[in-house]
Amino acid sequence: MDEILDFNVDSEVGRLEAVIVHRPGQEVADMTPESVERALYGDILNLGVALREYDELLGVLRRRARVLEVHDLLVGLLADRDVAEPLIRRLCAAEGAVSLGDELVAAPPGDLARLLVEGLPLRKDNLSRFLSRERYSLPPLHNFFFTRDSGMVVGRHALIGNMASPVRSREALLMEALFRHHPGFATTAINLHDLDPAVAGVAIEGGDVLVAAPGVIIVGMGARTTRQAIDLLIEHFRREGATQHILVQELPAEPASFIHLDMVFTLLDRNCCLAFEPVIMQKHHFDTVHIHLDHGRVVTIEEEDNLPAALAGLGMELEVLSCGGRADTWVQEREQWHSGANFFALGPGQVVGYGRNEATINELARAGFAVVPARDVIDGRADLDTMGRTVVTIDGAELARGGGGCRCMTLPVRRATT
């Protein structure tokens, strides 16, 4: 990375300028039936098929923005031994693998970056390890291609994910190290846990944090983000002396497709959103709470009718499009299950999502979005810079089985100011 990248994200839909991704690798191929549940998956992905689909997303992103790959970033970071060694020691201690420290520290940066993601196989060199059913001393990061969750950029600050499941903790440690120490990044990293280490139950993941506008963020509260974390987020803004609106949307505890807010609500344009209506539009069925800070002081905390109504009260009047369309609730549920509400904005009114969710794509088309296959963008037959409202569709039959969509697989670190 030749130039310093200043982080800045003040909306979900500002024109994308830089994004962090991780192309799935051997860590996905090495998943077994025994490890599926522990890895938070519902099934085993076929890596070859998943990569063909993922590369469509990657090709579209490269047409619009600077795309930063996690592996390349880690290699650059780990080349600095003053950063690499304490990171490795901390990581090994956190995972109960202190004995691996010397071996990992001695590895070249490229090999080390790969091992930290793909895992370190267990050497069966004593009786206990010979009899162990484990395959790895350091397990693979099966979920790391969902880069959204381990970090999120709000304004010029990089907020570190505090992962709800220990199996994903290393992802956040690596992302925190990149945010704090990569020589090509200019940002202030915030770890909410550091604000008060005594607070228990702190979990926050990027799929639950949406930057609606300057001074307005939306936070999902559910399986992956806790009220304790949101309280610490309030404390962060209080210490900053910020004037900030935080809209908290309660999420259902189950099924697994509701793990993050962006599985039921995403912004498509400055005046348009996509919602899974059974969760988002039912008045007072799932709480929507509006917290207003003025120069660091909480001035009001009040319940709102629903999320679009709360945003309208802040000057964001949104056309609400329905995940799965409005004709059949079963279709809504089916498409939400396969990330039908999870779109990623390339710019105002230009989004990318799974083409398999046909009822949702048709809903966007009725609202004036041109439907363009990813391959047309990649090959130059469709120029996003000359188009208006557009939904770019990628194949997602395999990727969707991993439990996430295009927003889940992207971590924007810079967008044009809206």
BAKEKOL-396182 format. One record per residue (C-alpha): x, y, z. Coordinates in steps of 0.25 Angstrom, whole numbers, padded with zeros to 4 digits, always signed. Layout:
BEGIN
XYZ;...
This chain:
BEGIN
+0000+0000+0000;+0007+0012-0005;-0002+0024+0000;-0008+0026+0014;-0023+0023+0014;-0031+0032+0023;-0043+0025+0028;-0057+0032+0027;-0071+0026+0026;-0082+0035+0029;-0093+0027+0022;-0097+0014+0017;-0099+0019+0002;-0088+0029+0000;-0080+0025-0013;-0070+0014-0009;-0056+0017-0009;-0048+0007-0001;-0053-0007+0004;-0046-0018+0012;-0050-0033+0007;-0045-0047+0010;-0046-0056-0002;-0050-0070+0004;-0039-0080+0004;-0034-0094+0010;-0040-0090+0023;-0054-0092+0017;-0050-0105+0009;-0045-0111+0022;-0059-0110+0029;-0064-0124+0033;-0078-0129+0038;-0072-0129+0052;-0068-0115+0052;-0080-0109+0045;-0088-0105+0057;-0076-0100+0065;-0072-0091+0053;-0086-0085+0053;-0090-0091+0040;-0102-0099+0036;-0095-0107+0025;-0082-0109+0018;-0079-0100+0006;-0073-0105-0007;-0061-0095-0008;-0060-0096-0023;-0074-0092-0026;-0073-0082-0014;-0061-0075-0021;-0067-0074-0034;-0079-0066-0028;-0070-0058-0019;-0061-0054-0030;-0073-0048-0037;-0074-0039-0024;-0060-0036-0025;-0060-0032-0039;-0071-0022-0037;-0064-0016-0025;-0052-0014-0033;-0059-0007-0044;-0063+0004-0033;-0053+0004-0022;-0040+0001-0016;-0041-0013-0011;-0032-0017+0000;-0030-0032+0003;-0028-0037+0017;-0016-0046+0013;-0008-0035+0007;-0011-0026+0018;-0006-0036+0029;+0006-0039+0021;+0010-0024+0021;+0006-0023+0036;+0014-0036+0040;+0027-0031+0033;+0029-0022+0045;+0034-0032+0056;+0031-0021+0067;+0017-0022+0063;+0016-0037+0059;+0022-0043+0072;+0013-0037+0082;+0001-0040+0074;+0005-0054+0072;+0008-0056+0087;-0006-0049+0091;-0013-0058+0081;-0007-0071+0085;-0010-0067+0100;-0025-0064+0097;-0026-0077+0090;-0019-0086+0100;-0008-0089+0090;+0004-0082+0097;+0013-0093+0092;+0011-0089+0078;+0017-0075+0080;+0031-0078+0076;+0028-0086+0064;+0018-0075+0059;+0027-0064+0062;+0039-0070+0054;+0030-0072+0041;+0032-0063+0029;+0021-0052+0028;+0014-0059+0016;+0013-0072+0023;+0009-0066+0036;-0002-0058+0030;-0007-0071+0024;-0006-0080+0036;-0014-0069+0045;-0025-0071+0035;-0025-0085+0030;-0020-0091+0044;-0008-0099+0049;-0010-0114+0047;-0009-0122+0060;+0004-0130+0061;+0002-0144+0067;+0015-0144+0074;+0011-0149+0088;+0000-0158+0093;-0010-0148+0096;-0009-0141+0083;-0009-0155+0076;-0022-0158+0083;-0028-0145+0081;-0040-0143+0071;-0036-0129+0068;-0029-0126+0055;-0023-0113+0058;-0015-0107+0069;-0019-0093+0064;-0033-0095+0057;-0037-0089+0043;-0045-0076+0043;-0056-0082+0035;-0064-0068+0036;-0053-0058+0032;-0059-0056+0018;-0070-0049+0026;-0061-0037+0028;-0072-0028+0032;-0074-0033+0046;-0060-0032+0052;-0059-0017+0049;-0067-0005+0046;-0064+0009+0042;-0073+0020+0048;-0068+0034+0043;-0053+0034+0044;-0053+0024+0055;-0051+0009+0054;-0059+0001+0064;-0054-0013+0067;-0063-0024+0068;-0065-0031+0081;-0070-0045+0075;-0081-0052+0082;-0075-0065+0080;-0061-0069+0084;-0059-0076+0071;-0058-0063+0064;-0049-0055+0074;-0037-0056+0066;-0043-0049+0054;-0045-0037+0063;-0031-0038+0069;-0025-0038+0055;-0034-0026+0050;-0031-0018+0062;-0016-0020+0059;-0018-0016+0045;-0026-0003+0049;-0016+0001+0060;-0003-0003+0053;-0004-0004+0038;+0006+0006+0033;-0004+0010+0021;-0016+0013+0030;-0020+0026+0037;-0031+0024+0047;-0034+0024+0062;-0037+0010+0066;-0048+0008+0078;-0050-0005+0086;-0062-0003+0094;-0057-0013+0104;-0045-0004+0107;-0055+0007+0112;-0059-0002+0124;-0052-0016+0125;-0061-0019+0137;-0074-0020+0129;-0078-0034+0125;-0086-0038+0113;-0080-0028+0103;-0082-0033+0089;-0084-0024+0076;-0082-0028+0062;-0082-0020+0049;-0094-0027+0043;-0102-0020+0054;-0096-0006+0052;-0102+0003+0040;-0097+0017+0038;-0110+0024+0033;-0104+0038+0032;-0094+0048+0039;-0098+0047+0054;-0108+0036+0052;-0105+0021+0054;-0114+0009+0055;-0110-0003+0064;-0117-0016+0064;-0119-0023+0078;-0120-0038+0078;-0112-0050+0077;-0099-0044+0073;-0099-0030+0079;-0103-0027+0094;-0109-0016+0102;-0096-0015+0110;-0088-0012+0097;-0098-0002+0093;-0097+0005+0107;-0082+0005+0104;-0084+0011+0091;-0092+0022+0097;-0081+0024+0107;-0071+0026+0095;-0080+0037+0089;-0081+0043+0103;-0066+0044+0105;-0065+0049+0091;-0075+0060+0094;-0082+0056+0082;-0096+0060+0077;-0101+0047+0072;-0114+0039+0070;-0114+0024+0072;-0126+0016+0068;-0126+0003+0074;-0134-0008+0067;-0138-0021+0075;-0136-0034+0067;-0143-0047+0069;-0134-0057+0077;-0137-0068+0066;-0136-0073+0055;-0121-0072+0051;-0124-0064+0039;-0127-0052+0049;-0113-0051+0055;-0111-0037+0050;-0119-0025+0047;-0114-0025+0032;-0121-0038+0030;-0134-0031+0032;-0131-0016+0028;-0121-0009+0019;-0121+0004+0012;-0121+0005-0003;-0121+0020-0006;-0122+0033+0002;-0137+0032+0001;-0139+0017+0000;-0138+0004+0009;-0140-0011+0008;-0147-0017+0020;-0152-0031+0024;-0166-0025+0028;-0170-0036+0039;-0158-0031+0048;-0156-0016+0044;-0170-0011+0041;-0178-0018+0053;-0181-0006+0062;-0176-0009+0076;-0174-0024+0073;-0159-0022+0074;-0154-0010+0081;-0149+0002+0074;-0142+0012+0083;-0136+0025+0080;-0125+0031+0088;-0121+0045+0086;-0107+0051+0091;-0105+0066+0090;-0090+0069+0092;-0088+0057+0100;-0100+0057+0109;-0112+0048+0107;-0124+0057+0106;-0135+0047+0102;-0137+0032+0101;-0150+0028+0096;-0158+0017+0088;-0161+0019+0074;-0172+0012+0065;-0162+0006+0056;-0149+0008+0049;-0153+0016+0037;-0162+0025+0045;-0151+0028+0055;-0142+0031+0043;-0153+0040+0037;-0153+0048+0050;-0138+0051+0047;-0141+0056+0033;-0139+0043+0026;-0152+0040+0019;-0150+0026+0013;-0157+0018+0003;-0158+0004+0009;-0157-0007-0001;-0160-0021+0004;-0150-0033+0005;-0157-0044-0003;-0168-0035-0009;-0182-0033-0003;-0190-0044-0009;-0186-0056-0001;-0181-0056+0014;-0175-0070+0011;-0167-0064+0000;-0162-0053+0009;-0158-0063+0019;-0151-0072+0009;-0143-0060+0003;-0139-0054+0016;-0133-0067+0020;-0124-0066+0008;-0120-0052+0011;-0130-0046+0003;-0130-0033+0011;-0115-0032+0011;-0110-0022+0000;-0097-0015-0001;-0097+0000-0006;-0087+0003-0017;-0092+0017-0017;-0105+0024-0015;-0116+0016-0022;-0106+0006-0027;-0106-0008-0019;-0101-0022-0021;-0108-0034-0016;-0111-0049-0019;-0119-0051-0031;-0125-0064-0026;-0135-0055-0018;-0144-0053-0030;-0156-0047-0022;-0147-0037-0016;-0140-0033-0029;-0154-0031-0035;-0158-0022-0024;-0145-0013-0026;-0148-0014-0041;-0163-0008-0039;-0156+0003-0031;-0148+0007-0043;-0135-0001-0041;-0129-0006-0054;-0125-0020-0052;-0111-0023-0057;-0103-0037-0056;-0090-0035-0049;-0083-0041-0062;-0088-0029-0070;-0081-0019-0060;-0068-0027-0059;-0067-0028-0074;-0070-0014-0076;-0083-0015-0084;-0090-0008-0072;-0084+0005-0067;-0089+0009-0053;-0084+0023-0055;-0094+0026-0066;-0105+0018-0059;-0116+0022-0049;-0122+0013-0039;-0116-0001-0041;-0116-0014-0034;-0104-0023-0038;-0107-0037-0037;-0097-0048-0033;-0099-0063-0033;-0101-0067-0018;-0106-0081-0018;-0094-0086-0010;-0090-0073-0003;-0104-0071+0003;-0102-0085+0010;-0091-0079+0018;-0102-0070+0025;-0098-0056+0020;-0099-0047+0008;-0092-0036+0000;-0092-0026+0012;-0086-0037+0021;-0075-0040+0012;-0070-0025+0011;-0064-0015+0021;-0064-0001+0015;-0053+0008+0021;-0055+0020+0012;-0067+0025+0005;-0069+0039-0002;-0076+0049+0007;-0091+0049+0004;
